[in-house]
Every structure is written in C-alpha cells, then in structure tokens.
Amino acid sequence: MKVLVTGASNGIGLAIVKKFLNAGHEVVGLDKQPSDDVQVNYSLCDVQAKYSHFVCDVRGELPEIDGVNVVITCAGIQSPEEETIDVNLNGTMRVVEKYAFSNSIKSVLTIASASGRNGAEFPMYTASKGGVIAYTKNVALRLAKYGATANSISPGGVKTHLNDVIMNNEKLWQAVLDESLLGKWAEPEEIAEWAYFLTVVNKSMTGEDLLIDNGEMLKSNFIWPEEKTL
C-alpha cells in the first residue's frame, strides 16, 4: 500500500515510517525537516520498500501525491502559542482533505493526545487535540462511502524529543511516571504498532479514538481519613 505520513522525520512519525517500510509498504513522508534518520536506516528495511520525502510545512503548500491508500497525520507541536491550533488542527485537516478523499483510500489515522480528553496541557494544545478527535469522527462519516476507516490515537506520555524537558529532569520525570498506573511512558515504536494495526489490520472499527496512556486517565488519588466513622 501507499502510505503518507506527516511529521515523518522524528518521534512517533519516524517510528511509523520505519514500521511500514519494514512491512514492505511504499511510504511518502512529509516534514519540515529532511529524512536523514530514515535514509540511514533504509538498509534495515525490506528491499522492495520505497521511501520518498517532501520537505514542507503542513500550513503551507502541499505536494501533489496520487494514489494514497493510508493517511497518517503525526505533524504537531507542543506550545502555549496560538500557532498550535494552526499546526495541530488546521494542518491535520488540510492534509486529510487533500489526500484522503479518493477511491484509493483505505484508512485515515490521526495522532491526537490524551490531553484532548482531559485538558491537562497548554490551553491551545488541548483545544487542538480535542479538535483532532472530533474532526476524525467527521472524516469517518465522510469516508464510509469509500469503505474506508478513520480513527485517532490519543497517546499519553511518549518518549520523544518533544518531552526532553520532562525526561531530563529527574524530579519531573518521576512525578509524571507516578501519574500512570503502569509507572512508565510508551515508546514511539509501540504507537507505531497500534498505527499499523488500525490502518492495515483493522477493517471494522471507525470513528473511534484509542487511548494509549499506561492507565494515566484512570489514576486518581482518593483522599479520605484512614479511620472511617459512621
């Protein structure tokens, strides 16, 4: 299949690119940065796999790419600034609207965030990711006529360079780990496995948001006196 991935040069996007290449698919990557890491690891991929890369901003002009079967949107930023809406939400919408609605489409997957559910982030960021979740449901409604699925993934903490400010601070790192039931964050490669399942293996789930947060959303601290009284 021909798979288009935005945010392809690092983090979750790069892990997804490698997963699909190793599975023998043709992958087209879009990112503001070049694809050096993908090219370095190209020899590890199936010899029949193909990778092409476009350096572009999801807010700007998008390249003409025909025959896309799977669209996966990973491009995003974590910022308190207003541009977060334009990149995370508007950028996602621009990519999906351009590439997804054709007879060749099989699946669309957007990368949202657990913050889009619980609001625990910068206001603009949570709004952008909540919008991605809602928008993906709308995409599912419109893609049904093609027999295609559309879902979103909402990761909690993931070990990417965007979170270095947390991971490199021992006190903050322990604090965020304590907020999850399993005491850990996900690796980008794990999210890539879910992305592959939802877009290639899955044929029946559509319009849903999959939460992958190591149980963080379930974690709660029930405050109550130790000695109960009637």
SULFEN-V959520 format. One record per pair of residues at least 6 apart in sequence whose ideal C-beta (glycine too) atoms are under 8 Angstrom apart, sorted by the first residue. I is the first residue (numbers start at 1). J is the second residue. Records with the same first field share a line. If there is no record, write none. Layout:
I = J  J
//
This chain:
1 = 25  26  69  70  106  200
2 = 25  26  27  28  67  68  69  70  104
3 = 20  25  26  27  28  68  69  70  72  199
4 = 27  28  29  30  65  68  70  71  72  95  99
5 = 13  16  17  20  27  28  29  30  72  74
6 = 13  29  30  31  58  72  73  74  75  91  92  95
7 = 13  30  31  73  74  75  76  111
8 = 14  16  17  27  29  30  31  35  38  53  74
9 = 29  31  32  33  34  35  36  37  38  53
10 = 31  33  37  160  161
11 = 74  158  160  161  162  188
12 = 74  111  155  158  160  188  191  192
13 = 29  31  72  74  75
14 = 37  38  188
15 = 187  188  189  191  192
16 = 72  74  191  192  195  196
17 = 27  29  38  51
18 = 38  41  44  45  192
19 = 189  192  193  195  196
20 = 27  49  196
21 = 27  38  42  45  46  49  51
22 = 44  45  46  49
23 = 46  49  196  200
24 = 46  48  49
25 = 49
26 = 49  50  51
27 = 49  50  51  52
28 = 51  52  53  54  65  68
29 = 35  38  51  52  53  54
30 = 53  54  56  58  62  63  75  95
31 = 53  54  55  56  75
32 = 55  56  57
33 = 55
34 = 53  55
35 = 51  53
38 = 51  53
39 = 51
42 = 51
45 = 51
54 = 63
56 = 62  63
57 = 91
58 = 73  75  87  91  92  94  95
59 = 86  87  90  91  94
62 = 94  95  98  99
65 = 99
66 = 104
67 = 102  104
68 = 99  100  102  104  105
69 = 104  105  106  107
70 = 105  106  107  108  109  199  200
71 = 95  96  99  100  105  107  108  109
72 = 108  109  110  111  195  199
73 = 91  92  95  96  109  110  111  132
74 = 111
75 = 87  91  92  95
76 = 87  88  91  92  111  128
77 = 83  84  87  88  162
78 = 84  121  122  125  162
79 = 122  124  125
80 = 122  123  124  125
81 = 124
82 = 124
84 = 122  124  125  128
85 = 124  127  128  131
87 = 128
88 = 125  128  129  131  132
89 = 127  128  129  131  132  135
92 = 110  132  135
93 = 135
96 = 108  110  135  139
100 = 108  139  143  148  150
101 = 142  143  146
102 = 146
103 = 146
105 = 143  146  148
106 = 148  149  199
107 = 148  149  150  151  198  199  200  202
108 = 136  139  143  148  149  150  151  199
109 = 150  151  152  153  195  198  199
110 = 132  133  135  136  139  150  151  152  153
111 = 132  152  153  155  191
112 = 129  130  132  133  136  152  153  154  209
113 = 121  125  126  129  132  154  155
114 = 120  154  155  156  211  213  216  217
115 = 121  125  126  129
116 = 126  128  129  130  131  132  133  154
117 = 130  133  154  209  211  217
118 = 217
119 = 126  130
120 = 126
121 = 129
129 = 154
132 = 152
133 = 152  154  209
136 = 150  151  152  207  209
137 = 150  207
139 = 150
140 = 149  150  151  206  207
141 = 207
143 = 149  150  206
144 = 206
148 = 206
149 = 198  199  202  203  204  205  206
150 = 206  207
151 = 198  202  205  206  207  208  209  210
152 = 208  209  210
153 = 191  194  195  198  209  210  212
154 = 209  210  211  212  213
155 = 186  191  212  213
156 = 180  185  186  211  212  213  214  216  217
157 = 163  166  176  180  185  186  213  214  216
158 = 185  186  187  188  191
159 = 167  185  186  187  188
160 = 188
163 = 185
165 = 172
166 = 172  173  176
167 = 173
176 = 185
177 = 183  184  185
179 = 216  219
180 = 213  214  215  216  219
181 = 214  215  216  218  219
182 = 214  215
183 = 214
184 = 214
185 = 214
186 = 212  213  214
190 = 212
191 = 212
194 = 210  212
198 = 205  210
211 = 217
//
